[in-house]
Amino acid sequence: MTKRLILIRHAKSSWDDIDADDHARVLNDRGVKSATAIGDWMAGQGLCPDLVLCSDSARTLETAKLALAQLSHAPELLLDPNLYHAAPGTLLDLLRKQTVQTVGLIGHNPGIGIAANLLVATPPDHDRFPAYPTGAVTVIDFDINDWAQLHWGTGTCAAFIVPRDLI
């Protein structure tokens, strides 16, 4: 049985308020367009996670709401403060506890980008994958029966896209 992971880095956030707490930063106009485009792309690819694990920051939640609104049905959305700037090992540990078929995860760099690079056996042929820019989405398939069997370097990259490819 295959398990699927959809890794999403939050869309572009605003730096307009230099005094704003990092956790409270929201998306800028480009980020709003990007998050919506990500959702449109996911819907067009038939990608709909059963569960979305999301950092509880304002920009990740806004990315989630905009992207998931484009899907045919709304997956369960779980906000997790442990995902705010989480290290790759934290992401791996959290994924190993999941029970659904397809998991979405929305987080921050550097952790999410490093995790994407560590999870795939072979990276996609895309020059932006190593940097994992804002709004990047990687779809990774794992030939495992249970998420507890998840290990670094065992995933097959089924798709990788960045907002610049979409808009």
DABELWO-V231934 format. One record per residue. RES is the residue in one small letter. PHI is phi in degrees with one decimal (999 if undefined). NEAR is the number of other C-alpha atoms within 8 Angstrom. Layout:
res:RES phi:PHI near:NEAR
res:RES phi:PHI near:NEAR
//
This chain:
res:m phi:999 near:5
res:t phi:-102.0 near:9
res:k phi:-106.9 near:13
res:r phi:-124.5 near:11
res:l phi:-120.9 near:12
res:i phi:-115.9 near:13
res:l phi:-94.2 near:15
res:i phi:-128.2 near:13
res:r phi:-87.0 near:17
res:h phi:-50.4 near:15
res:a phi:-72.8 near:15
res:k phi:-60.5 near:12
res:s phi:-102.1 near:11
res:s phi:-89.8 near:9
res:w phi:-115.1 near:6
res:d phi:-60.2 near:4
res:d phi:-99.5 near:6
res:i phi:-68.3 near:5
res:d phi:-92.6 near:4
res:a phi:-67.1 near:7
res:d phi:-63.8 near:6
res:d phi:-54.8 near:5
res:h phi:-62.5 near:7
res:a phi:-94.2 near:9
res:r phi:-63.1 near:13
res:v phi:-103.7 near:9
res:l phi:-74.2 near:14
res:n phi:-87.8 near:9
res:d phi:-58.4 near:6
res:r phi:-62.4 near:8
res:g phi:-63.8 near:13
res:v phi:-62.6 near:13
res:k phi:-63.5 near:8
res:s phi:-65.3 near:13
res:a phi:-62.0 near:16
res:t phi:-66.0 near:11
res:a phi:-64.3 near:12
res:i phi:-60.3 near:13
res:g phi:-62.7 near:14
res:d phi:-60.2 near:11
res:w phi:-63.0 near:9
res:m phi:-58.8 near:11
res:a phi:-61.0 near:12
res:g phi:-64.9 near:7
res:q phi:-89.2 near:6
res:g phi:71.5 near:6
res:l phi:-94.2 near:7
res:c phi:-142.4 near:11
res:p phi:-66.2 near:11
res:d phi:-76.1 near:11
res:l phi:-144.6 near:12
res:v phi:-119.8 near:13
res:l phi:-93.4 near:12
res:c phi:-138.8 near:15
res:s phi:-54.9 near:15
res:d phi:-89.9 near:11
res:s phi:-72.5 near:11
res:a phi:-61.1 near:10
res:r phi:-71.8 near:14
res:t phi:-74.2 near:16
res:l phi:-64.5 near:12
res:e phi:-64.8 near:10
res:t phi:-58.6 near:14
res:a phi:-60.1 near:11
res:k phi:-61.4 near:8
res:l phi:-68.1 near:12
res:a phi:-69.5 near:14
res:l phi:-69.8 near:10
res:a phi:-63.9 near:8
res:q phi:-84.1 near:10
res:l phi:-81.6 near:12
res:s phi:-66.4 near:6
res:h phi:-145.6 near:5
res:a phi:-82.7 near:7
res:p phi:-72.8 near:10
res:e phi:-63.6 near:7
res:l phi:-115.5 near:8
res:l phi:-116.2 near:8
res:l phi:-84.0 near:9
res:d phi:-132.5 near:10
res:p phi:-62.1 near:8
res:n phi:-69.5 near:7
res:l phi:-87.1 near:13
res:y phi:-69.0 near:11
res:h phi:54.7 near:10
res:a phi:-70.3 near:12
res:a phi:-74.2 near:9
res:p phi:-54.2 near:10
res:g phi:-63.1 near:7
res:t phi:-64.2 near:9
res:l phi:-62.9 near:13
res:l phi:-60.6 near:11
res:d phi:-60.5 near:8
res:l phi:-66.5 near:8
res:l phi:-63.3 near:10
res:r phi:-63.3 near:10
res:k phi:-94.0 near:8
res:q phi:-79.3 near:9
res:t phi:-124.9 near:6
res:v phi:-85.2 near:7
res:q phi:-72.1 near:9
res:t phi:-121.7 near:12
res:v phi:-112.3 near:14
res:g phi:-102.0 near:13
res:l phi:-139.3 near:11
res:i phi:-115.9 near:14
res:g phi:-150.8 near:17
res:h phi:-124.5 near:15
res:n phi:-82.7 near:10
res:p phi:-85.1 near:8
res:g phi:-56.5 near:13
res:i phi:-69.4 near:16
res:g phi:-68.1 near:13
res:i phi:-64.2 near:10
res:a phi:-60.2 near:12
res:a phi:-57.9 near:10
res:n phi:-66.0 near:10
res:l phi:-78.8 near:9
res:l phi:-75.4 near:11
res:v phi:-85.5 near:14
res:a phi:-70.7 near:10
res:t phi:-134.0 near:7
res:p phi:-68.9 near:8
res:p phi:-68.0 near:8
res:d phi:-84.7 near:4
res:h phi:-144.4 near:6
res:d phi:-66.8 near:5
res:r phi:-92.8 near:8
res:f phi:-59.5 near:12
res:p phi:-59.3 near:7
res:a phi:-82.0 near:6
res:y phi:47.6 near:10
res:p phi:-68.8 near:9
res:t phi:-56.0 near:9
res:g phi:81.2 near:15
res:a phi:-63.4 near:16
res:v phi:-130.6 near:13
res:t phi:-121.9 near:14
res:v phi:-106.1 near:12
res:i phi:-124.3 near:14
res:d phi:-102.8 near:12
res:f phi:-125.5 near:11
res:d phi:-86.4 near:8
res:i phi:-136.3 near:10
res:n phi:-91.0 near:8
res:d phi:-142.1 near:8
res:w phi:-59.8 near:12
res:a phi:-62.2 near:8
res:q phi:-86.5 near:8
res:l phi:-67.3 near:12
res:h phi:-139.1 near:7
res:w phi:-59.0 near:8
res:g phi:73.4 near:9
res:t phi:-112.3 near:10
res:g phi:-90.2 near:12
res:t phi:-107.7 near:10
res:c phi:-74.1 near:14
res:a phi:-88.0 near:8
res:a phi:-166.3 near:9
res:f phi:-145.1 near:12
res:i phi:-146.6 near:9
res:v phi:-123.8 near:12
res:p phi:-53.7 near:12
res:r phi:-59.1 near:5
res:d phi:-74.4 near:6
res:l phi:-104.1 near:9
res:i phi:-129.8 near:6
//
